[in-house]
Amino acid sequence: MQTAAQSCPIPTISVVSPVYGCRGCLEELVDSLDAQVRQLTTDFEVILVDDASPDQAWDRIRELAMTRPWLRGVRLSRNFGQHSAISAGIELARGEWVVVMDCDLQDPPSAIPTLFQTAIDGGFDTVFAQRLNRKDSLPKRLASWGFFKLLAWLTNIPQDSSTANFGVFHRKVIDAVRLMPERDRCFPLMVKWSGFRSTAVPVEHARRSEGASGYNLRKMIKLALGIALSYSEKPLRMVAGAGVAAALAAFLMVGYSIFRWLSGDVAVAGFTSIIASLWLVGGLILFSLGIVGLYVGQVFRNVQGRPSSIISESIN
């Protein structure tokens, strides 16, 4: 008697793509993936994760999945963010190799065979696509560059602003990322932290096929703050350093005051210097409490043990 597991063979390649604001280009995306991945293997699956897209993308995913048995659709209960949507997709991916890419066709499906062949020929577990001639706006490119520079300093891990989510990843890399329990997800950083053998392949970056990026300034700041708190304790060390510096400054001021008293200079300290000292010390205390409070909040969210996303509906 054949079991359900035996009737569903394990695919060689799984493609995971979070969907947000790209309803109009989904058919082109899945047909391009079909054409490119089929060059490598006929045993593959494509998983589209609808991150509560505002353009009713789920209806389009269902339509496409009805005529494409290799296409699987997942709908999240609300918008959890790109990296949480990726995590939901890789939880369901069954392939020995997993491709992660955006849905807006800025990550060209035509690059997948090159990425995959590089992994096979070079014995790499991870092959990122290195974006050439990025078609994003100048403010977005500058923000990305600054973010990755800050991230490299915080984590002590080399970061490259030209690489993002797009890449090919072996099953053991995906399993390692799945084991990481933190709620604030950053897929490429988690992959790099795992330490598996990795390389990057230059890929021409394409223009966005439809819509606009879902990342506004508020979301980018929130993502950056969450990543900084999740992957680095340097802000806490900075707070400790600021406290030591303030204590040293206070000790020097006390020593200077004693020296003046011994020298016979008993002039009364001015009002301005007293107020300035109070503001300095008070500001340092509030700043330190704020940083510690952010870390406590981060610990609280992770201790709650809530999932990074919730699936409300699926197809195939």
N, C-alpha and C positions, 0 to 999 in steps of 0.2 A: 504494500500500500504506500503510495507516494505522499509525503508530508507536504505542508504548505511551504516549508523552508526549501525543500527539494524542488518544488514547482516554480520557485522564484530564484533563478540563478544569481549569484553574486556578480554585479557588474564590475568591469575592469575600471571604468572611469565614472565618477559622479561629478556633475557640475552643479554648484550651488550659487544662486544669485538672489540677493534681496531686492524686492520690487517696491519702489516708491515713486509715484509721479511719472511712470513710463508706460502707461497702458498702450499708447499708439505704436510703440516700437517692439512690443512683446512678440508678435508673430515673426518679424524680421530676426529678432534675437534667437528664438527657438529654431527657426529654419536654418539660420547660419550655424548654430551649434550642431544641429543634425548633420549638416554637410561637412563640417570640419572634424568633429569627433568620430564620425563614421569612417574617416580615413584611417583612424587608429584602431578602432574596434567596433564591432556591432553590439557588444555588450556594454551598454552605457545607460545612464539615467540623468535627467535634468530636473533639478528641484528648484522651483520658484517660490520664494517666501514673501507673501504679501504682508508688508509691515503697515497694515491699515492705510494703504494708499488712498489719497483723497479723490482719485479719478476713477473709482470703481474698477480697479485693475483685476480684482478677484473674478468678476464675471468673465473677463477676457481670458484669464488663466483657465477657468473651467471649460470654456469653449475650445481652447487649444488642446487641452488634455483629453477631450473626448475623441479626438482623431489621432492622437499621438500617445500610444501606451507607454512610451519611455519617459513621458513628461509627468512629473508629480507636482502637485500644488499644495501649498500650506498657507493658511490664513491665520495671522495672529489676532488676538482679541482686541488689541489696541496698538498704537504706535510705541514700540519699545526702543527704537533706534537701530541704525544700520548694523552695528556689531552684535547686538542681541539677536537680530534677524539672521545674521550669518551663523551664530551659535545654534539657533534653532534648526537651520538647514543642515549643518554638519552632524548634528545629533541623529538625523534621519539618513544621512548619506551612507551607502553600503559599499561603495567602490574601494578597490585597492588603492586607487589614486583619486584625489579630490581636487577639482578646479573650483576656485572661488573668484567671482568676478561681479562687477556692477551690471545693472540691467540696461543702462542708457547707451550702450554700444561705444562708449569711450574706451572701454577695454575690448579690443577687436577679437572676435572669436577666431579669426584667421591666425592668430598668434599661438593658439593652443597646441597645434602639432609641434611647433618649434620648442615650446616650453617643455612639453612631454618628452620629446626626443632628447633634449638636453639632460633631463633628469635620468633617463634610461642610459644614455651613452656615458654620462659623467659619474653615474652612481650617486647622484644627489637625492636627498630626501625632500628638499624644498627648492623650487625654482620660482623666484619672483620675476614679474615683468617690470623692467625699468623704463618708465615713461619718457619718451623722447619728444621734444617740441610740444610740451603740454599746451592744450587748447583752452585751459581755464583762464579766467580773467586775472589781470595783474594783482589786484588785492588778494585774491584767493591763493595765488602762487606765493606771494610774500607771506601771507598768514601761515601757509603750509611749511614754508622754509623756516620761519621763526619757531613754529610749534615743534618741529623735529629737532632743531638746534637745542631748544629748551629741554626736550625729552631726552636727548642724548646726554645732556649735562646731569639731569635728574637721575637717570637710570644707570649711567656709566656703560651703556650699550651703544655702539655706533648706530646711528640712524640715518636713513637716506630719504629725503623728501621726494625723490623721484619714484620710489616704490610705495605701493599701497596694498590693497587686498588682493589684487589680481596675481594669480600664480597657480602652480601645480604642487600638490602636497601629498606625500605618501601617507598611507593609513596610520603608521605609527606616530607621525606628527599630529594628525587629526585626533587620534586617541589621547595623546598627551595634552592637547588643548582642551579636550572635552573633560579631562580630569581636574582642570583648574576651576575652583568653585566661586571665584570672585564674581560679583554682580556687575561691576563696571568693566565691560569687555573692550578689548582692543585687539582684534584678531592678528594683525601683522606683528604687533609687539609681543603677543603671547607666543607666536610661532618662533620669533627670534630668541626669546628668552629660553625656549626649550632646548636650544643649542644643537639641533641636528644639522647635518652637513647641508650647506645652503649656497646658492649662487643667484645671480640675476642676469637676465637676458634683455638687451635693448629692444623695445617695442615702440613703434610709432603710435603716439597718442592720438585718438580720433576726437572729432567734435561731438558734443552731446547731441544725440539724435532728436530728443524731444524734452520739453519742459526745462525746469531749472533745478539746481541743486537744492536738496532739502535742508542743507546746513546754513542757517543764518548765524549772525554773530553770537547771539545768546546760546545757541546749541553748541557752537564751536568752543566757547568759553567753558560751558558746562562739561563738555567732553574732555577738554584739556585739564580742567581741575580734577575731574574724577580719575583720570589716568595718572596725574601727578601724585595724588593721594594714595592710589592703589599700588603704584610701582616704585615709589621712592620714599625714603624717610629723611631726605635731605632738608625739606622744610622744617622738620623738628630739630635737626642739627643746627639749622640757621637760627631758630629761636633760642636754642641753648647758647649758641655763640653770641647772639645779641645780649642775652642775660649776663654772660661773662664780661662782655665789653662794657655794659652799663655798670656792673659791679666794680670793674677796674677803674672806670671814670670816677665813680663815687669815692672810691678809696683814694685816688689821687687828689680829688677836691678836698677830702678830709685832711689829708696830709698837708696840702697847701694852706688850709685854714689854720692848722696847728702851727705851722711855720710862721705864719703872719702873727699869730698870737704871741709866740715866743719872741718875735722881733719887736713887739710893742705896738704893732699896728692893729688896733681894736676897732677899726671902722665897721659900722653896721652894714651888713650885706644889703644890696639894693633889692627893691621889690621885683624888678624885672627878672633878675637872676633866679629868684625863688620861684616865680611863676613858670619860668622857662624850664626849671628842673622838674617841677611838678608835672608839667605837660609831657616832658620827655619820659619820665618814669611811668606816668599813667598810660601814655601811648604804647610804650613797650609792653606793659602788662596786658592791655587790651589786645594788642596784636598777638602776643603769645597765647593768650586764652583763646583767641579766634582760631589760630592754627591748630591748637590741641583739640578744640571743639570739633573742627572739621574731621580730624582723624578719629575722634570718638564716634562721630556720626557715621563715618565710613565703616568702622568696626561694627556698629549697631546694625547697619543694613546687611552686612555679610553674616552676622550671627543669626539674623532672622531666618536665614535659609530659604528665602523666597526664590523662585526660578527667575532667570533673566528674561524669560518671555513665556507666554501662554498661547497654545494653539487652540483656536476655536473651531477650525474646519480644515479638512484636507480632502484631496482627490487623488485617485490612483495610488 
